[in-house]
Amino acid sequence: MAEHVKPRRSYHSPRRQQQAAATRQGILEAAHRLFEQHGYPATTMEQVATEAGVALKTVYVAFATKSGLLRALWDLRLKGDQDQAAVAERPWYRDVVEEPDPERQLRRNAGNARMVKQRIGGVLKILRSAAPVDPDAAALWRLIQTDFYDNQRVIVESLQARQALRPGLDVAGASDILWTLNHPDVWLLLVGERGWTPERWERWFADTACAQLLRPQ
């Protein structure tokens, strides 16, 4: 008579999950420090493991490659946490898309943009310096540009649906304008190079976006 074998039950330990998340966070923080100190191309996975106080295998299991580590660091700073939900699914982004008043919508977008750019400022510098010399960083930068443009276009499409765009401006043109005003390079120039405060940048972005995109009242 064949022996009946009970199916193995999956095991989920909240404590273990918390420990894994803490380890992942520690690796990302270590990588950020090293990328800023030595640059992305010169930093090795071995150095990241040593800085984080973990085994090299742990870093590879969590992120697979150095470019995967950089992408995870970008995601963490962009979203503010380790939740896997995309920006388009985040409540703060959905609040902008669903805001019925066009001017308030663009001003909310500017507020969100300032909040995000203050988190990602350090990683932006890493990416911009790494992209010209590292193919993986260049590919990540191109992907970021595509995602960023798409998110801005959704906002513009919601303005068009309410007939709020100024006469003669189509979705493509308005998306180009909003993408350019909100581009990380503009933030790096005005805040990073010219010394604008984040608050001043937010006001400028909001005022300029409203003036460029919205139908005159």
Stockholm file with secondary structure:
# STOCKHOLM 1.0

chainA/1-217         MAEHVKPRRSYHSPRRQQQAAATRQGILEAAHRLFEQHGYPATTMEQVATEAGVALKTVYVAFATKSGLLRALWDLRLKGDQDQAAVAERPWYRDVVEEPDPERQLRRNAGNARMVKQRIGGVLKILRSAAPVDPDAAALWRLIQTDFYDNQRVIVESLQARQALRPGLDVAGASDILWTLNHPDVWLLLVGERGWTPERWERWFADTACAQLLRPQ
#=GR chainA/1-217 SS CCCCCCCCCCCCCHHHHHHHHHHHHHHHHHHHHHHHHHCTTTCCHHHHHHHHTSCHHHHHHHHSSHHHHHHHHHHHHHHSSSCCCCGGGSHHHHHHHHCSSHHHHHHHHHHHHHHHHHHHHHHHHHHHHHTTTCHHHHHHHHHHHHHHHHHHHHHHHHHHHTTCBCTTCCHHHHHHHHHHHTCHHHHIIIIIISCCCHHHHHHHHHHHHHHHHBCCC
#=GC SS_cons         CCCCCCCCCCCCCHHHHHHHHHHHHHHHHHHHHHHHHHCTTTCCHHHHHHHHTSCHHHHHHHHSSHHHHHHHHHHHHHHSSSCCCCGGGSHHHHHHHHCSSHHHHHHHHHHHHHHHHHHHHHHHHHHHHHTTTCHHHHHHHHHHHHHHHHHHHHHHHHHHHTTCBCTTCCHHHHHHHHHHHTCHHHHIIIIIISCCCHHHHHHHHHHHHHHHHBCCC
//
